[in-house]
Amino acid sequence: MVHVPQRGEGPVVTDLLNQTLTLGLSSVATARQHVATGKIVPIAMMGAERSQALPQVPTLKELGLTDPLYLNSVWMAILAPAKTPTAIVQRLGQEMRAIANSPEVRSQLVERGFEMMVTTPEQAQANYKLEFDVITRRIKELGIEAQ
């Protein structure tokens, strides 16, 4: 395989649809509509569990790929500058959890293929650190360097 750097998921999916690429990585939310029409075929998922949106697609681990990198999945977080006062971070987190957990927002996000993982700011930081450590350890083990 040849690595083809892209500027995001949109160009990856476009190139898959145009058959410029034969294989690519994308989130469920971005690729799902094209999977539904049969224009893109999902082969496997990163993450510890199958996606609720595409439960028929096995995880890489189920296919025998055991590298800890494959247990990570694509996720998004609400971010604030590092020096934001703790009280403000806590309040923003509280309000965002309330919004994300509202039935209307939750159903819209799940319908679009997002897996809901609503956490506290502390849990989000811990999750980030854990994944960061796994990814950077593997980069060093594989001898990958920026060019």
Order of alpha helices (4+ residues) and beta strands (2+ residues): alpha-alpha-alpha-alpha-alpha
